[in-house]
Amino acid sequence: MCPSGRTLRSGTASPNSDFRSAFDVLDADRDGKISREDLRAFYAGICNGGEEDEIIGSMISVADLNRDGFVEYEEFERVLGYKKKEAAEVMEDVFRVMDKDGDGRLSHEDLKSYMNWAGFSATDDDIRAMIKLGGGDENDGVSFDGLLKILAVS
């Protein structure tokens, strides 16, 4: 039972779903739903000041289909629920945009450039950590699959 008194529905979503790992990353307190606090914890240090609450509020608003103030897995999956093929195509397009030199790998400079362009301040240590998380190294960068690991969608 959740602190709200609700019982989580088990078995309604496939544990092997394409989006489960991303949901689990965002569900910081592991209560089976994404709250504003979960998103604040996830985005800590990425957003600046007051814009964080506005962005998080917008995210919850878009995904919270039953308007209970939380995003349950089924809602999360529905919002992201475009077909896997379509998602892969979108991610491949994102990867190509990020891969400035077209070598099929995201270098330290590719990632840093994209983060700055997207409005996220990322230190060199942050970029190195991302590359490591994606299974790459400082010399070779990360592959497309590595980017998916960084984004926790694989």
Summary of the structure (lengths in Angstrom):
residues: 154
radius of gyration: 16.9
end to end distance: 29.2
largest distance: 52.8
contacts: 391
relative contact order: 0.11
helix: 51%
strand: 5%
